[in-house]
Amino acid sequence: KAWIIFNGTGAVSILASYHVASLTDNAPGSWTVTYTNNFSSANYGVALAASIYNDGAGQGILCGFRDSYPPTSSTVRIETLNPGITANPDCQRVGVTCFGDQ
């Protein structure tokens, strides 16, 4: 298992984590988590949560990963999406939890 809570705005920073080696800020609303201990395969569970994006219009956000960037045994690339404006917003607090064989 591995998990991370991070600040995804400005200078991205890990707030707390377990079995996470690093966090990469790819682009607005896109981050890659690299594990300390690889999973035995890319077939593990990933749960995501992020703070509500406050754009003044009360828009919610979606969290997930793209088919073009599927999880690997050593990383997961996650993204947030505001469907109201079809953009990837940075979120102040993002959580990722992964379960599987390591």
QUIDAPE-V858270 format. One record per residue. N is the residue number from 0. RES is the residue in three letters. PSI is psi in whole degrees, 0 to 359 (NA if undefined). NEAR is the number of other ideal C-beta (glycine too) atoms within 10 Angstrom. D_CENTER is the distance of its C-alpha to the mean C-alpha in whole Angstrom. Layout:
n = (N N)
res = (RES RES)
psi = (PSI PSI)
near = (NEAR NEAR)
d_center = (D_CENTER D_CENTER)
//
This chain:
n = (0 1 2 3 4 5 6 7 8 9 10 11 12 13 14 15 16 17 18 19 20 21 22 23 24 25 26 27 28 29 30 31 32 33 34 35 36 37 38 39 40 41 42 43 44 45 46 47 48 49 50 51 52 53 54 55 56 57 58 59 60 61 62 63 64 65 66 67 68 69 70 71 72 73 74 75 76 77 78 79 80 81 82 83 84 85 86 87 88 89 90 91 92 93 94 95 96 97 98 99 100 101)
res = (LYS ALA TRP ILE ILE PHE ASN GLY THR GLY ALA VAL SER ILE LEU ALA SER TYR HIS VAL ALA SER LEU THR ASP ASN ALA PRO GLY SER TRP THR VAL THR TYR THR ASN ASN PHE SER SER ALA ASN TYR GLY VAL ALA LEU ALA ALA SER ILE TYR ASN ASP GLY ALA GLY GLN GLY ILE LEU CYS GLY PHE ARG ASP SER TYR PRO PRO THR SER SER THR VAL ARG ILE GLU THR LEU ASN PRO GLY ILE THR ALA ASN PRO ASP CYS GLN ARG VAL GLY VAL THR CYS PHE GLY ASP GLN)
psi = (156 150 159 143 128 159 118 13 156 231 98 136 144 125 321 153 167 124 36 126 321 166 129 132 104 317 175 127 21 126 152 127 128 131 151 315 119 150 161 340 181 4 78 163 140 126 137 150 149 153 153 131 123 95 10 348 5 25 139 180 160 147 143 192 149 150 330 347 66 158 147 179 342 346 162 131 123 155 153 150 133 104 339 333 6 51 162 99 147 147 145 326 121 137 138 129 132 136 136 182 133 NA)
near = (15 24 16 23 16 22 17 22 16 9 6 14 11 13 11 10 18 13 15 20 14 13 19 12 17 13 9 13 22 19 22 16 25 15 23 13 13 16 22 11 11 14 10 18 10 17 11 17 12 22 15 13 22 11 13 5 9 9 15 11 21 12 18 11 17 11 6 6 15 10 20 15 16 14 17 23 17 24 20 23 19 19 10 13 12 7 15 18 18 19 23 14 14 26 18 23 15 22 13 16 10 15)
d_center = (15 12 10 8 9 9 10 9 12 15 15 12 12 11 13 13 12 14 15 12 14 12 9 10 10 11 12 12 9 7 6 7 7 11 13 16 17 17 17 20 19 16 17 15 13 9 9 7 8 8 12 14 15 18 20 23 24 22 19 16 13 11 8 7 8 11 14 15 12 12 11 14 15 14 10 7 6 4 6 8 12 15 17 20 20 18 16 12 12 11 10 12 10 6 7 6 9 11 14 17 20 19)
//
